[in-house]
């Protein structure tokens, strides 16, 4: 049986939440951008501002030149977080399989097999939209499709308002006439490569075989082959699902560009995630870092962990390697996020070829065990590494709520 | 404030052609009940459906505006003599926004043009909600909506009793708009089941089922959970349909009791009843004989 995935998407989420709080903002161009930064960048904007030419990441000064009558607001993460929780809560009566994703106004709900209880998926989607509109004042776009990928493209297609239904088996035909820029997951380099070959539409790339794609894109060819045909088996992951990875955030009290301070915070984050991984008896195969600059711009970099690890030292080495390319600007850092994902059960232990590294690994593992043992008995602050001394701020795991859509 | 029949029954339409189908066809649970072979994806349901019935009421167009490409794909899946009716989008009946409904009407006409061009559109169904009563504001809106769809075959279904009025019937008759006859539970306030034919070219019947307990439950799965008995079907065929068939050149009949595949089951049984009554020919384009002669799921 085909799956039925509902995607709810509140366009310009941050603006939509602000408009619920202040009805005067309705029908006015609104720009959300951090205050106090010398080169503040646009974090989110209303449809009116978008139509005037304002884009995310644009310098606020430039945005205000383009859209002079725009109302500028600072981002209120707490508001967006609360709105997102309420949004999420409304979907739970229909399915426990609800994925909040980045917490930015997007929800995926798997309603496969619930037709006897709630009726056709499209009716569930329509009712959800109606309930959310009445209860929260938010007006989500909705789509029903056989998978998350197609559902997401469908809502992008009808933005800022509307709905779209794609039946099982229609995925490829649905995507074929669309521009490649609408397809999620295509990285910038792949996109530029496609443009080089004068490919602008999905149907043009679909005409290539997997073998031909491999010549152009190597390892990425299978992903592109499946994605452009609307093939996506990724499950809708409910909150707290083990596969979703570990995500930790830290917001600097004062924006900083002090390397020691940043590395110290990074180590604390690594320690926290390492502890969670070991507690869950899992290991991460990828470490990613999101750096949020004081002007609102973000940079994301990641690195594969080979072999998968839950060891603090190995994780920190990887995180530091990722930090270098992510921190390429001279702007101070406001926010840092560490993501350890692609979790697996740790691979079977294999003897090292060189006794020296084997001994080093063994000692590191023993040390980790000892530290975990002390902390579990006397608390997290009972034992600390020298690197984290002087940093009194505790990092807190939280879900990021941003106004992207 | 109404008489039962606008057009008195006569024999001026001896060859009234009847089409029987269901309201919607893409229900996953119909595979569970055996109407569709197990595992049939929604995209492959219509060709299977078309082996049993020669008309379908598209109800997904109530949820979303009809779009050309998906409709073209539907048309390509059915034989040329297959017919469609399509529900009017909710933004034109249930969630009307004064500032944008006219542009929505225009978009709807554009979207549905595929079916008009292929000659397979029997009617557009405008079904209004129970709270759409006959007050001046709503009467004006309805008149403006009918003007927007001038030239397109239109059928109007009311759920509020106040529209059962001779002046309404007369105006619909003047405009040659079909008023939908409904079969619903006997509950106060609901539009009654009338055999009034306002358009001599087409009558339109929707059998919603008679589940009085579930009707106002707010759940479609309860509201339309009903199975017509053989006696009820015979009575409807011999009474209501026979009476209306002699007043119009063509009639479409849909079963909306879709829960657990009951609509498909009742629709097939109803075609047999119509044949028994001599209202439907065995070799007609309904495909009934074809459907029963050949195994369904080969």
Interface residues (C-beta under 8 A of the other chain):
Chain A: X1 X2 X4 X113 X115 X116 X117 X118 X119 X120 X122 X123 X125 X126 X162 X163 X164 X165 X167 X168 X169 X170 X173 X177
Chain B: X24 X26 X27 X28 X29 X31 X32 X39 X41 X42 X43 X44 X60 X63 X64 X65 X69 X70 X73 X90 X219 X220 X221 X260
